[in-house]
């Protein structure tokens, strides 16, 4: 299960999605998340799913990677689906059982919410899959640079966010190694009741925290040895430039988002909303 967490991983490539300016990718991702919750109907969600599928095909990300990114969140998706299914108040009652009332609106809302969460995870993952941590740091810093006039530490914030994102795969691998070592020594991590499993995680958490602190100390020492003093006066190996291809790709994405936004009116015209 730990190796199924793909957040923070980067898959190098030369596709159109990989070459897109990282600043535009961040802004487009935010716009996609907003429009994902604006299009509250099958038409908008269908456009969102098709848009994601096209992006992953262009980025040449294999489907197995998408499935791996969804494995860690299936419990959350099921939990949210059950909540909407049991407790959403609707008018078209299908049947009742004990204190639960199942309505057509509740089933509709449960499906919509589950698809939203899945699209949200897949869409956010596409950003890290196609953007390296270094480029992502530069993009976040450039987007936050106007706040420097009010002494906002944009470079430091971007650096912390990227370091945290970069170390997620490292900590996952370290956790997997520690758990394998503990199992080889006879530790039973997957058996017993809930309290016994929590107690069994203590031999895993202690070395994991020690390893994380050691990595943080080594990183701090490496940055000190390289005379790191923040973003003031620093130069960049790679300069970010918006090309004609970036503008064309952005226009296409904006048109898709506009279509998602206007899908509500189309759905009402076709009587697809509840």
Secondary structure, 3 states (H helix, E strand, C coil): CHHHCCCCCCCCCCCHHHHCCHHHHHHHHHHHHHHHHHCCCHHHHHHHHHHHHHHHHHHCCCHHHHHHHHHCCHHHHHHHHHHHHHHCCCCCEEEEECCEEEEHHHHHHHHHHHHHHHHHHHHHHHHHHHCCHHHHHHHHHHHHHHHHHHCCCHHHHHHHHHHHHHHHHHHHHHHHHHHHHHHHCCCCCCCCCHHHHHHHCHHHHHHHHHHHHHHHHHHHHHHHHCCCCCCCCCCCCCCCCCCHHHHHHHHHHHHHHHHHHCHHHHHHHHCCCC
